[in-house]
Amino acid sequence: MMVTREEADALLRKYNPNEALVYHAYSVEETMRRFAKEYGYDEEYWSLVGLLHDIDYGMFPEEHCQKAPELLQEIDVDDAFIRAVCSHGYGICSTIEPEHFMEKVLYTIDELTGLVYATALMRPLKMEGMSVKSVKKKWTSKTFAAGVNRDLISQGAEKLGIEMNHIISLTIEAMAGAATKIGL
């Protein structure tokens, strides 16, 4: 893959002018990087998949995960990259089921980053000192971050075969390390 992070970021911003969507993309980018590091995969590749996972959402929400392959052709990404991006919407806006480990991680943490972000917004110190317990407490409140699909997160964790506390912990760690970058 020949695309740079700067090229990927420019493409993201071209199709996602809303800063909240960019912060979400950065959250997923850093979380994918953390998981790649944890499990011995290519951190740059995984982080770029995370960065561009919602490439089509900002301008084409009704075609989410359908328009992405066309937009991603503007940069030099391979079929595995495109498949991962499209598979994260499985069961909602895509029929491509996450099969590979990277795809399963993306599927799981996409919604989870939203819950962690919303939890941070309610805390005086934002990400600083956030614990798994803090996130799990908010998880049980169905009215808190009601748009976050907790079932998808649980299904993803099951597909991964990784304990939920570990998934949440890595997500918190990744997002805390990028707090300024993600607007926290």
SULKA-V531400 format. One record per pair of residues at least 12 apart in sequence whose ideal C-beta (glycine too) atoms are under 6 Angstrom apart, sorted by the first residue. I is the first residue (numbers start at 1). J is the second residue. D is the distance in whole Angstrom. If there is no record, write none. Layout:
i=I j=J d=D
i=I j=J d=D
This chain:
i=1 j=77 d=6
i=1 j=78 d=6
i=2 j=76 d=4
i=3 j=75 d=4
i=3 j=76 d=5
i=7 j=75 d=6
i=8 j=48 d=5
i=8 j=51 d=5
i=8 j=52 d=6
i=11 j=75 d=6
i=12 j=25 d=6
i=12 j=52 d=6
i=15 j=55 d=6
i=15 j=58 d=5
i=15 j=59 d=5
i=16 j=58 d=3
i=18 j=58 d=6
i=21 j=58 d=5
i=23 j=182 d=5
i=23 j=183 d=5
i=25 j=51 d=5
i=25 j=54 d=6
i=26 j=181 d=5
i=26 j=182 d=5
i=27 j=113 d=4
i=27 j=175 d=6
i=27 j=182 d=5
i=28 j=50 d=4
i=28 j=53 d=6
i=28 j=113 d=5
i=29 j=47 d=5
i=29 j=50 d=4
i=29 j=51 d=4
i=30 j=174 d=4
i=30 j=178 d=4
i=31 j=109 d=5
i=31 j=113 d=6
i=31 j=171 d=5
i=31 j=174 d=4
i=32 j=46 d=4
i=32 j=47 d=5
i=32 j=50 d=3
i=33 j=47 d=4
i=34 j=170 d=5
i=34 j=174 d=4
i=35 j=105 d=5
i=46 j=102 d=6
i=49 j=81 d=6
i=49 j=84 d=5
i=53 j=85 d=5
i=53 j=88 d=5
i=53 j=106 d=6
i=55 j=68 d=5
i=55 j=71 d=5
i=56 j=68 d=5
i=56 j=71 d=6
i=64 j=93 d=5
i=65 j=86 d=5
i=65 j=89 d=4
i=65 j=93 d=5
i=65 j=94 d=4
i=68 j=85 d=5
i=68 j=86 d=6
i=69 j=82 d=5
i=84 j=102 d=6
i=84 j=103 d=5
i=84 j=106 d=6
i=87 j=103 d=4
i=88 j=106 d=5
i=88 j=107 d=5
i=88 j=110 d=5
i=104 j=159 d=5
i=104 j=160 d=5
i=107 j=156 d=5
i=108 j=153 d=6
i=108 j=156 d=3
i=108 j=157 d=6
i=108 j=160 d=6
i=109 j=171 d=6
i=111 j=148 d=5
i=111 j=149 d=5
i=111 j=152 d=5
i=111 j=153 d=5
i=112 j=153 d=5
i=112 j=171 d=5
i=114 j=148 d=5
i=115 j=145 d=5
i=115 j=148 d=5
i=116 j=135 d=6
i=116 j=171 d=5
i=116 j=172 d=6
i=116 j=175 d=6
i=118 j=145 d=4
i=119 j=134 d=6
i=119 j=135 d=5
i=119 j=138 d=5
i=120 j=184 d=5
i=126 j=184 d=4
i=127 j=175 d=6
i=127 j=176 d=4
i=127 j=179 d=5
i=127 j=184 d=5
i=130 j=172 d=5
i=132 j=165 d=5
i=132 j=168 d=5
i=132 j=169 d=5
i=135 j=168 d=5
